[in-house]
Amino acid sequence: MASTDRASTSASQGGRSAPDNPEPRLARGLGWFSLALGVTELAAPRALARVIGVEPSGRSSTVLRLLGARELLTGLGVLAQPRRAPPLWLRVAGDAVDLAALGMAARSRSSTARLVGAALAVAGVTAIDLWAARRAGQARSTAPVTYAVTVNKTPEQTYAFWRKLSQLPLFMDYLESVTEHGDTSHWVARLPTGGTVEWDAKLTQDRPGKLIAWQSVAGSPIATRGRVTFTKTPGRDMTEVRVELQLGIAGSAPSAALAKLFAKPEVKGDLRRFKEVIETGEVLYSDASQHALPHPAQPSEPGEGARPQVFIPTPPTAEKGVTR
């Protein structure tokens, strides 16, 4: 049965996905504000120059039109992705440019009350933009990375296999062993550079046939937090297995950024191997996966340093031109 692998960065609270940006309405409001300001700067630069206390010359009109084009592009970016932080940070950068332009205008002539008012207004908008961008970035950085696969087993069967934590090394290549002690467990993993790292984790939720959640204990060299859910697919006795993971190392708190950097390929491979193990009883390898370098398209001979052969030679059942 074909598997379905997905990756996302949606936060999960109480089984429901929360948006990346907790203030999407504010972001949309800032986006529309950018569009309105951009249209004004493009359509009536001289009138706007008089309002903010700048001499309505050809040079000031050109500068305002350039700023207006930037505002339009920034506003469209925010409206297209109101839950993402980068478009909001572009607004913060644009605010800095606006403040610099007002400062240059103030040096070229005596400061007026209108210029001071415009600078204060831009500073206020900058503070709002900065707050919204930081909120969006924090929400995204703490959201777990999510991966999923569909297996041809019931949720009860899938949960029962996964709940026996000592079986996890069957499909998690980097794990050497997992030893259970009630609600806590001791994990030993192999490092890419050689050697092993060990940590303890405890179950935080355990709902048979539904979900398993865990978190490393305080003081562990590996800080991990996550959960796996088992959901019956519509119409058939199949299960969507969804893993949500955060990872921290060297005393850092669990985060999605570290999970993406270090665990993303491993977890995707784990779920693929889990599907093979629970459906067929073993991890299936092709001949190509037995070799790290290019090789002839045929099984290796014993003693060539490859993994054990997965092909079993069988005699032919018929010969051309021979009737049995």
VONUDREN-476377 format. One record per atom (N, C-alpha, C): residue in one letter; y, z, x. Coordinates in steps of 0.2 Angstrom, whole numbers, padded with zeros to 4 digits, always signed. Each point is the difference from the previous one (the first is absolute). Example, Ala and Ser with C-alpha at 12.3 -4.5 7.8 and 13.67 -1.06 7.14 Angstrom:
VONUDREN-476377
a-0028+0039+0066 a+0006+0000-0004 a+0006+0000+0004 s+0005-0004-0002 s+0006+0001+0004 s+0005+0003-0004 
This chain:
VONUDREN-476377
m-0006+0000+0004 m+0006+0000-0004 m+0006+0000+0004 a+0005-0004-0001 a+0006-0001+0004 a+0004+0007+0000 s+0003+0001+0006 s+0004+0007+0000 s+0007-0002-0001 t+0004+0005-0002 t+0007-0001-0001 t+0004+0005+0005 d+0003-0002+0005 d+0003+0004+0005 d+0008-0001-0002 r+0003+0006+0000 r+0007+0000-0001 r+0004+0005+0004 a+0006-0001+0002 a+0004+0005+0004 a+0006+0001-0004 s+0003+0006+0000 s+0006+0001-0003 s+0003+0006+0003 t+0006+0002-0002 t+0003+0006+0002 t+0003+0004-0005 s-0004+0000-0006 s+0003+0004-0006 s-0002+0007+0001 a+0005+0005-0002 a-0002+0007+0000 a-0004+0001-0006 s-0004+0006+0001 s-0004+0002-0006 s+0001+0007-0001 q+0002+0001-0007 q+0001+0007-0002 q-0003+0001-0007 g-0005+0004+0000 g-0004+0001-0006 g-0004-0006-0002 g-0002-0004+0004 g-0004-0006-0001 g+0004-0006-0002 r+0007+0001+0000 r+0004-0006-0002 r+0004-0002+0006 s+0002-0006+0001 s+0004-0002+0005 s+0007+0001-0001 a+0004+0003+0005 a+0007+0001-0001 a+0003-0006+0004 p+0007-0001-0002 p+0003-0006+0004 p+0002+0002+0007 d+0001-0004+0004 d+0002+0001+0007 d+0007+0003+0000 n+0004-0002-0003 n+0007+0002+0000 n+0001+0005-0006 p+0001+0006+0000 p+0001+0005-0005 p+0006-0002-0004 e+0005-0004+0002 e+0006-0001-0003 e+0001-0008-0001 p-0004-0003-0004 p+0000-0007+0000 p+0006-0002-0005 r+0002+0004-0005 r+0006-0001-0004 r+0006+0000+0004 l+0001+0004+0005 l+0006+0001+0004 l+0000-0007+0005 a-0006-0002+0002 a+0000-0006+0005 a+0002-0006-0004 r-0002+0000-0006 r+0002-0006-0004 r+0007+0000-0002 g+0003+0006-0001 g+0007+0001-0001 g+0004-0002+0006 l-0002+0001+0006 l+0003-0002+0006 l+0000-0007+0001 g-0006-0003-0002 g-0001-0007+0000 g+0005-0004-0004 w+0001+0002-0006 w+0005-0003-0005 w+0007+0001+0003 f+0001+0006+0003 f+0007+0001+0002 f+0001-0005+0006 s-0005-0001+0004 s+0001-0005+0006 s+0002-0007-0003 l-0004-0002-0005 l+0001-0006-0003 l+0007-0001-0003 a+0003+0005-0004 a+0006+0000-0003 a+0006+0000+0006 l-0001+0004+0005 l+0005+0000+0005 l+0000-0007+0004 g-0006-0003+0001 g-0001-0006+0004 g+0004-0006-0004 v-0001+0000-0007 v+0003-0005-0004 v+0008+0001+0000 t+0002+0006+0000 t+0007+0001+0000 t+0003-0002+0007 e-0003+0002+0005 e+0002-0002+0007 e+0000-0008+0001 l-0005-0003-0003 l+0000-0008+0001 l+0005-0003-0005 a+0001+0003-0006 a+0004-0004-0005 a+0007+0002+0001 a+0002+0006+0001 a+0007+0002+0001 a+0002+0004+0006 p-0001-0003+0006 p+0001+0004+0006 p+0007+0002+0001 r+0005-0004-0002 r+0007+0002+0001 r+0002+0006-0005 a-0002+0000-0006 a+0001+0005-0005 a-0003+0007+0002 l-0006-0001+0003 l-0004+0006+0002 l+0004+0003+0007 a+0002-0004+0004 a+0004+0002+0006 a+0006+0004-0002 r+0004-0002-0005 r+0006+0003-0002 r-0003+0007-0003 v-0005+0001-0004 v-0002+0006-0003 v-0002+0005+0006 i-0003-0002+0005 i-0002+0005+0005 i+0005+0001+0006 g+0006-0004-0001 g+0005+0001+0005 g+0000-0004+0006 v-0003-0006-0001 v+0000-0005+0006 v+0004-0006-0002 e+0004-0002+0006 e+0004-0006-0001 e-0004-0006-0003 p+0001-0003-0005 p-0004-0006-0003 p+0001-0006+0004 s-0002-0001+0006 s+0001-0006+0004 s-0007-0004+0000 g+0001-0006+0003 g-0006-0004+0000 g-0006+0004+0004 r+0002+0003+0006 r-0005+0004+0004 r-0004+0005-0004 s+0004+0004-0004 s-0003+0005-0004 s-0004-0002-0005 s+0002-0006-0003 s-0004-0003-0006 s-0007-0003+0003 t+0000-0002+0006 t-0006-0003+0003 t-0005+0006+0002 v+0003+0006+0002 v-0004+0005+0002 v-0003+0003-0007 l+0004+0001-0005 l-0002+0002-0006 l-0006-0004-0003 r+0001-0007+0001 r-0005-0004-0003 r-0007+0001+0004 l+0001+0000+0006 l-0006+0002+0004 l-0004+0006-0002 l+0004+0005-0001 l-0002+0007-0002 l-0003-0001-0007 g+0003-0004-0004 g-0003-0001-0007 g-0007-0004+0000 a-0001-0005+0005 a-0006-0003+0000 a-0005+0005+0003 r+0001+0004+0004 r-0004+0006+0002 r-0002+0004-0005 e+0005+0002-0004 e-0002+0005-0006 e-0004-0004-0005 l+0001-0006-0001 l-0005-0004-0005 l-0007+0000+0003 l-0001-0001+0006 l-0007+0000+0003 l-0003+0007+0000 t+0004+0005+0002 t-0003+0006+0000 t-0001+0003-0007 g+0004-0002-0005 g-0001+0002-0007 g-0007-0003-0003 l-0001-0007+0002 l-0006-0003-0003 l-0006+0003+0004 g+0001+0002+0006 g-0006+0003+0003 g-0002+0007-0003 v+0005+0004-0001 v-0001+0007-0004 v-0003-0001-0006 l+0002-0005-0004 l-0002-0001-0007 l-0007-0003+0000 a-0002-0004+0005 a-0007-0003+0001 a-0005+0006+0002 q+0002+0005+0004 q-0004+0005+0002 q+0003+0007+0000 p+0001+0002-0007 p+0004+0006+0000 p-0004+0007+0002 r-0006-0001+0001 r-0004+0006+0002 r-0001+0000+0008 r+0003-0005+0004 r-0001-0001+0007 r+0006+0003+0003 a+0000+0003+0006 a+0005+0003+0004 a+0004-0006+0004 p-0003-0005+0003 p+0004-0005+0004 p+0006-0003-0003 p+0000-0002-0007 p+0006-0003-0003 p+0005+0005+0000 l-0001+0006-0001 l+0005+0006-0001 l+0003+0001+0007 w-0004+0000+0005 w+0003+0001+0007 w+0004-0006+0002 l-0001-0006-0003 l+0005-0005+0001 l+0006+0001-0003 r+0000+0003-0006 r+0006+0002-0003 r+0004+0005+0004 v-0003+0005+0003 v+0003+0005+0005 v+0003-0004+0005 a-0003-0004+0003 a+0003-0004+0006 a+0006-0004-0002 g-0001-0003-0006 g+0006-0004-0003 g+0006+0005-0001 d-0001+0006-0002 d+0005+0005-0001 d+0004+0002+0006 a-0004+0000+0006 a+0003+0001+0006 a+0004-0006+0002 v-0002-0006-0001 v+0004-0005+0001 v+0007+0000-0004 d-0001+0002-0006 d+0006+0000-0004 d+0005+0006+0002 l-0003+0005+0003 l+0005+0006+0002 l+0003-0003+0007 a-0004-0004+0004 a+0003-0002+0006 a+0006-0005-0002 a-0001-0004-0005 a+0005-0005-0002 a+0006+0003-0002 l-0001+0006-0004 l+0006+0003-0002 l+0004+0004+0005 g-0004+0002+0005 g+0003+0003+0006 g+0004-0005+0004 m-0002-0006+0001 m+0004-0005+0003 m+0006-0002-0004 a+0000+0000-0006 a+0005-0001-0004 a+0006+0005+0000 a-0003+0006+0001 a+0005+0006+0000 a+0004+0000+0007 r-0004-0002+0005 r+0004-0001+0007 r+0005-0005+0000 s-0001-0006-0004 s+0004-0005+0001 s+0007+0001-0004 r+0000+0005-0004 r+0006+0002-0004 r+0000+0007-0001 s+0006+0002-0003 s+0000+0008-0002 s-0005+0001-0005 s-0003+0006+0001 s-0005+0002-0005 s+0003+0001-0007 t-0003-0003-0005 t+0003+0001-0007 t-0005+0005-0004 a+0002+0002-0005 a-0004+0004-0005 a-0006-0004-0003 r+0002-0006-0001 r-0006-0005-0003 r-0005+0000+0006 l+0002-0002+0006 l-0006+0000+0005 l-0004+0006+0001 v+0004+0006+0000 v-0004+0006+0000 v-0004+0001-0006 g+0002-0001-0006 g-0004+0000-0006 g-0006-0004+0001 a+0001-0007+0002 a-0006-0004+0001 a-0005+0002+0005 a+0002+0003+0005 a-0004+0003+0005 a-0004+0006-0002 l+0003+0004-0004 l-0003+0006-0003 l-0005-0002-0005 a+0001-0006-0004 a-0004-0002-0005 a-0007-0003+0003 v+0001-0004+0006 v-0005-0003+0004 v-0004+0006+0003 a+0003+0005+0002 a-0004+0006+0003 a-0004+0003-0005 g+0003+0001-0006 g-0004+0003-0006 g-0006-0005-0001 v+0001-0006-0001 v-0006-0005-0001 v-0005+0001+0006 t+0002+0000+0006 t-0004+0001+0005 t-0005+0006+0000 a+0003+0005-0002 a-0004+0006-0001 a-0005-0001-0005 i+0001-0003-0006 i-0005-0001-0005 i-0005-0005+0003 d+0002-0005+0003 d-0005-0005+0003 d-0004+0004+0005 l+0002+0004+0004 l-0004+0003+0005 l-0005+0005-0003 w+0002+0003-0005 w-0004+0005-0004 w-0006-0004-0003 a+0002-0005-0003 a-0005-0004-0004 a-0005-0003+0005 a+0002-0003+0006 a-0004-0003+0005 a-0005+0005+0003 r+0003+0006+0002 r-0004+0005+0002 r-0006+0003-0005 r+0002+0000-0006 r-0005+0002-0005 r-0005-0005-0001 a+0002-0006+0000 a-0005-0005+0000 a-0005+0000+0006 g+0003+0001+0006 g-0004+0000+0006 g-0005+0006+0000 q+0003+0005-0002 q-0005+0006+0000 q-0005+0000-0005 a+0001-0003-0006 a-0005-0001-0005 a-0006-0005+0003 r+0002-0005+0003 r-0004-0005+0003 r-0004+0003+0006 s+0003+0004+0004 s-0004+0002+0006 s-0005+0005-0002 t+0001+0004-0005 t-0005+0005-0002 t-0005-0002-0005 a+0000-0006-0003 a-0004-0003-0004 a-0007-0002+0003 p-0006+0002-0003 p-0006-0002+0003 p-0001-0007+0000 v-0004-0003+0005 v-0002-0007+0000 v-0007+0000-0004 t+0000-0005-0004 t-0006+0000-0005 t-0004-0007+0002 y-0007+0001+0000 y-0004-0005+0001 y-0006+0001-0006 a-0002-0006-0002 a-0005+0000-0005 a-0006-0005+0001 v-0006+0001-0003 v-0005-0004+0000 v-0004+0001-0006 t-0003-0005-0003 t-0004+0000-0006 t-0008+0000+0002 v-0004+0004-0002 v-0007+0000+0002 v-0004+0000-0007 n-0006-0003+0001 n-0005-0001-0006 n-0004+0007-0001 k+0003+0005-0001 k-0003+0007-0001 k+0004+0003-0005 t-0003+0005-0004 t+0004+0004-0005 t+0005+0005+0004 p+0005+0003-0003 p+0004+0005+0003 p-0004+0006+0002 e-0005+0002-0004 e-0004+0006+0002 e-0004-0001+0006 q-0003-0006+0001 q-0004-0002+0006 q+0005+0000+0006 t+0005-0003-0001 t+0005-0001+0005 t+0003+0006+0003 y+0002+0005-0005 y+0002+0006+0002 y-0005+0004+0003 a-0006+0000-0002 a-0006+0004+0003 a-0001-0002+0007 f+0001-0006+0001 f-0001-0003+0007 f+0005+0003+0005 w+0007-0001-0003 w+0005+0002+0004 w+0001+0007+0001 r-0002+0004-0005 r+0001+0007+0000 r-0005+0004+0006 k-0005-0003+0001 k-0004+0002+0006 k+0003-0002+0006 l+0005+0004+0003 l+0004-0002+0005 l-0004-0002+0007 s-0006+0003+0000 s-0003-0001+0006 s-0003-0007+0001 q+0001-0004-0006 q-0002-0007+0000 q+0006-0005+0002 l+0006+0003+0001 l+0006-0004+0001 l-0001-0004+0007 p-0003+0003+0005 p-0001-0004+0006 p-0004-0007-0001 l-0004+0000-0005 l-0004-0006-0001 l+0004-0006-0001 f+0006+0000-0003 f+0005-0005+0000 f+0007+0000+0003 m+0001+0006+0003 m+0006+0001+0003 m-0001+0000+0008 d+0001-0005+0003 d-0002-0001+0007 d+0002+0005+0005 y+0006+0002-0001 y+0004+0004+0004 y-0003+0008+0000 l-0003+0001-0005 l-0003+0007-0001 l-0006+0001+0003 e-0001+0006+0004 e-0006+0001+0003 e-0004+0005-0004 s+0003+0005-0004 s-0004+0004-0004 s+0005+0004-0005 v-0002+0002-0006 v+0003+0004-0004 v-0004+0005-0003 t+0001+0007+0002 t-0004+0005-0002 t+0004+0004-0006 e-0004+0001-0005 e+0003+0004-0006 e-0001+0007+0000 h+0005+0004-0002 h-0001+0008+0000 h+0003+0002-0007 g-0003-0002-0005 g+0003+0002-0007 g+0006-0005-0001 d+0006+0003-0001 d+0006-0005-0002 d+0003-0002+0006 t-0002+0002+0006 t+0003-0002+0006 t-0005-0004+0004 s+0002-0004+0005 s-0004-0005+0004 s+0003-0001+0007 h-0005-0001+0004 h+0002-0001+0007 h-0001-0007+0002 w+0005-0004+0002 w+0000-0007+0002 w+0000-0001+0007 v-0004-0005+0003 v+0000-0002+0007 v+0001-0007+0000 a+0005-0003+0003 a+0002-0007+0000 a+0000-0002+0008 r-0002-0007+0001 r+0001-0003+0006 r+0007-0003+0001 l+0003+0001+0006 l+0006-0002+0001 l-0001-0007+0003 p+0005-0005-0001 p+0000-0007+0003 p+0000+0000+0008 t+0003+0006+0003 t+0001+0000+0007 t-0006+0004+0003 g-0005+0002-0004 g-0006+0004+0002 g+0001+0007-0001 g-0006+0003-0001 g+0000+0007-0002 g+0001+0001-0007 t+0000+0006-0002 t+0000+0002-0008 t+0006+0005-0001 v+0002+0000-0007 v+0004+0005-0002 v-0003+0003-0006 e+0001+0007-0001 e-0003+0003-0006 e+0006+0004-0004 w-0002+0000-0006 w+0005+0004-0005 w-0004+0003-0006 d+0003+0004-0003 d-0003+0003-0006 d+0004-0002-0006 a-0003-0001-0006 a+0004-0002-0006 a-0003+0004-0006 k+0004+0000-0005 k-0003+0004-0006 k+0001-0005-0006 l-0004+0001-0005 l+0001-0003-0007 l+0005+0003-0004 t+0005-0004-0002 t+0005+0003-0004 t-0001-0002-0008 q-0004-0006-0001 q-0002-0001-0007 q-0007-0003+0000 d-0004+0002-0005 d-0007-0003+0000 d-0002-0001-0007 r+0001-0006-0003 r-0002-0001-0007 r-0006-0005+0000 p-0006+0003-0002 p-0006-0005+0001 p+0001-0006-0004 g-0001-0006+0003 g+0000-0006-0003 g+0007-0003+0000 k+0005+0004+0002 k+0007-0002-0001 k+0004-0001+0006 l+0000+0006+0004 l+0004+0000+0006 l-0002+0005+0005 i+0002-0001+0006 i-0001+0005+0006 i+0007+0000+0004 a+0003+0006+0001 a+0006+0000+0004 a-0001+0005+0006 w+0003-0001+0005 w-0001+0004+0006 w+0007+0001+0004 q+0000+0005+0004 q+0005+0001+0005 q-0002+0004+0006 s+0002-0002+0006 s-0002+0003+0006 s+0003+0007+0000 v-0003+0005+0003 v+0002+0007+0000 v+0006+0000+0005 a+0004+0006+0000 a+0006+0000+0004 a-0003+0001+0007 g+0004-0003+0005 g-0002+0001+0007 g-0004-0006+0002 s-0003-0004-0004 s-0004-0005+0002 s+0003-0006+0004 p-0003-0002+0006 p+0004-0006+0004 p+0001-0006-0004 i-0004-0001-0006 i+0001-0006-0004 i+0002+0003-0007 a+0006-0002-0002 a+0002+0002-0007 a-0001-0005-0005 t-0004+0001-0004 t-0002-0006-0005 t+0000+0003-0007 r+0002-0004-0005 r+0000+0002-0007 r-0001-0007-0004 g-0005+0001-0005 g-0001-0006-0004 g-0005+0002-0005 r-0002-0006-0004 r-0004+0001-0005 r-0004-0006-0002 v-0006+0000-0003 v-0003-0006-0002 v-0002+0001-0007 t+0002-0005-0004 t-0002+0000-0007 t-0005-0005-0002 f-0004+0001-0005 f-0005-0004-0003 f+0001-0002-0007 t+0002-0006-0001 t+0002-0003-0007 t-0005-0005-0002 k-0003+0001-0006 k-0004-0005-0003 k+0004-0006-0002 t-0003-0006+0002 t+0004-0007-0002 t-0002-0001-0007 p+0004-0004-0003 p-0001-0002-0007 p-0006-0004-0001 g-0004+0001-0005 g-0005-0004-0002 g-0007+0000+0004 r+0000+0003+0006 r-0006+0000+0004 r+0000+0007+0003 d-0007+0002+0003 d-0001+0006+0003 d+0002-0001+0008 m+0006-0002+0001 m+0003+0000+0007 m+0005+0005+0001 t+0002+0001+0006 t+0005+0005+0002 t+0005-0002+0004 e+0006+0001-0001 e+0006-0001+0005 e+0000+0006+0004 v-0001+0000+0006 v+0001+0005+0005 v+0007+0000+0003 r+0004+0004-0001 r+0007+0000+0003 r+0001+0006+0004 v+0003-0002+0007 v+0001+0005+0005 v+0007+0001+0001 e+0003+0006-0001 e+0007+0001+0002 e+0001+0004+0006 l+0003-0002+0005 l+0000+0004+0007 l+0007+0001+0003 q+0001+0006+0003 q+0005+0001+0004 q-0003+0003+0007 l+0003-0001+0005 l-0002+0002+0007 l+0005+0002+0004 g-0001+0006+0004 g+0004+0002+0005 g-0003+0002+0006 i+0003+0000+0006 i-0003+0002+0006 i+0004+0004+0004 a-0002+0003+0005 a+0004+0004+0005 a+0005+0005-0004 g-0003+0003-0005 g+0005+0005-0004 g+0004-0003-0005 s+0001-0007+0000 s+0004-0003-0005 s-0003+0001-0007 a+0005+0000-0005 a-0003+0000-0007 a-0003-0006-0002 p-0005+0000-0005 p-0003-0006-0002 p+0005-0005-0003 s+0000-0006+0001 s+0004-0005-0002 s-0003-0007-0001 a+0003-0004-0004 a-0003-0007-0001 a+0001-0004+0006 a+0006+0001+0003 a+0001-0004+0006 a-0005+0000+0005 l-0002+0006+0002 l-0006+0001+0005 l-0006-0003-0003 a-0002+0001-0007 a-0006-0003-0003 a+0000-0007+0001 k+0006-0004-0001 k+0000-0007+0001 k-0001-0002+0007 l+0003+0004+0005 l-0001-0002+0007 l-0007+0001+0002 f-0003+0006-0001 f-0006+0001+0003 f-0006-0001-0004 a+0000+0001-0007 a-0005+0001-0004 a-0001-0006-0005 k+0005-0004+0000 k-0001-0006-0005 k-0006-0004+0001 p-0001-0003+0006 p-0006-0004+0001 p-0006+0003-0001 e+0000+0007+0002 e-0007+0004+0000 e-0002+0001-0007 v+0005+0002-0005 v-0001+0002-0007 v-0002-0007-0003 k+0003-0005+0001 k-0002-0007-0003 k-0007-0001+0002 g-0002+0000+0006 g-0007-0001+0002 g-0005+0005-0002 d+0002+0007-0001 d-0004+0005-0003 d-0002-0002-0007 l+0005-0002-0004 l-0002-0002-0007 l-0004-0006-0001 r+0001-0005+0005 r-0005-0005+0000 r-0007+0002+0002 r-0001+0004+0005 r-0006+0002+0002 r-0003+0005-0005 f+0004+0004-0004 f-0002+0004-0005 f-0004-0004-0006 k+0004-0005-0002 k-0003-0005-0005 k-0007-0002+0002 e-0001-0002+0007 e-0006-0003+0002 e-0005+0006+0000 v+0001+0006+0002 v-0004+0005+0001 v-0003+0002-0007 i+0005+0001-0005 i-0002+0003-0006 i-0004-0005-0005 e+0002-0007+0002 e-0004-0005-0004 e-0006-0003+0003 t-0001+0000+0007 t-0005-0003+0003 t-0004+0005+0004 g+0003+0006+0001 g-0004+0005+0004 g+0002+0000+0008 e+0004-0005+0002 e+0001-0001+0007 e+0007-0004+0001 v+0002+0001+0006 v+0006-0005+0002 v-0003-0006+0002 l+0003-0006-0003 l-0003-0006+0002 l+0005-0003+0006 y-0004-0003+0005 y+0004-0003+0005 y-0002-0007+0001 s+0004-0005+0001 s-0001-0007+0001 s-0001+0000+0008 d-0003-0006+0002 d-0001-0001+0007 d+0006+0000+0004 a+0006-0003-0003 a+0006+0000+0004 a+0003+0007+0001 s-0002+0005-0004 s+0003+0007+0000 s-0004+0004+0006 q-0005-0003+0003 q-0004+0003+0005 q+0003-0001+0007 h+0005-0005+0000 h+0002-0002+0007 h+0008+0001+0000 a+0002+0003+0005 a+0007+0001+0001 a+0004-0007+0003 l-0004-0004+0003 l+0003-0006+0002 l-0003-0007-0003 p+0003-0006+0001 p-0003-0006-0002 p-0008+0000+0003 h-0004-0003-0005 h-0007+0000+0002 h-0003-0006-0004 p-0006-0003+0003 p-0004-0005-0004 p-0001+0002-0007 a+0000-0005-0004 a-0002+0002-0008 a-0007+0000-0001 q-0003+0005+0003 q-0007+0002+0000 q-0001+0007+0001 p-0006+0003-0002 p-0001+0007+0001 p-0001+0001+0008 s+0002+0006+0002 s+0000+0002+0007 s-0008+0002+0002 e-0001-0002+0006 e-0007+0003+0003 e+0001+0007+0001 p-0006+0004+0000 p+0000+0007+0002 p+0002+0000+0007 g+0004+0006+0001 g+0002+0001+0007 g+0007-0003+0002 e+0003-0003-0005 e+0007-0003+0002 e+0006+0004-0002 g-0002+0006-0002 g+0006+0005-0001 g+0003+0000-0007 a-0003-0004-0004 a+0002+0000-0007 a-0003+0006-0004 r+0003+0001-0006 r-0004+0004-0004 r-0006-0002-0002 p-0005+0004-0003 p-0006-0002-0002 p+0000-0006-0005 q-0004-0005+0001 q+0000-0006-0004 q-0001+0002-0008 v+0004-0004-0004 v-0001+0001-0007 v-0004-0006-0003 f-0002-0005+0004 f-0004-0005-0002 f-0007+0001+0001 i-0004-0001-0005 i-0008+0000+0002 i-0003-0006+0000 p-0002-0003+0006 p-0003-0006+0000 p-0006-0001-0005 t-0001-0005-0003 t-0005-0002-0005 t-0003-0006+0001 p-0007-0001+0000 p-0003-0007+0001 p+0002-0004-0005 p+0000-0007+0001 p+0002-0005-0005 p-0006+0000-0006 t+0002-0001-0006 t-0005+0000-0005 t-0002-0007-0002 a+0003-0005+0004 a-0003-0007-0001 a+0002-0004+0006 e-0004-0005+0001 e+0002-0005+0006 e+0001-0007-0003 k+0004-0003+0003 k+0002-0007-0003 k-0006-0005+0001 g-0002-0003-0005 g-0006-0005+0000 g-0007+0003+0000 v+0000+0007-0001 v-0006+0003+0000 v-0001+0003-0007 t-0006-0002-0003 t-0002+0003-0007 t-0005+0005+0001 r+0001+0006-0003 r-0005+0006+0001 r-0003+0001-0007 
